[in-house]
Amino acid sequence: MTLRAHVEAIYESIAVHLGTHNAEEVQARLERELRHITPQWSDHLPDCPGWYWYKPPGIGEPALLLVSHGRIDTKLMADLGPPNNLVDVQRIKGQWAGPLLPPT
């Protein structure tokens, strides 16, 4: 199920409780919020710290990576583990999904 389909389904279930409103604005807000719950694969690089799913090019398996600011500067770095450890996300090719929100 696509993110848009999730948004439309949620909107349909709550529309009667919203009163007078702009349906497109409500759906756009829902879509922004649901990106954290239902991440979609994208070529866009992470733009904030958090946990991200990462899928390397080719047939590599997806991995969950921690992206955070570097120790010396504020570049976003991904923890790839040994032997590379922290690598600038700008140098990592592949697809990303996230950031993921922690459970409540």
Buried (B, 14 or more C-beta within 10 A) or exposed (E): EEBEEBBBEBBEEEEEEEEEEEEEEBBEEBBEEBBEEBBBEEEEBBEEEBBBBBBEEEEEEEBEBEBBEEEEEEBBBBEBEEEEEBBEBEEBEBBBBBBBEEEE
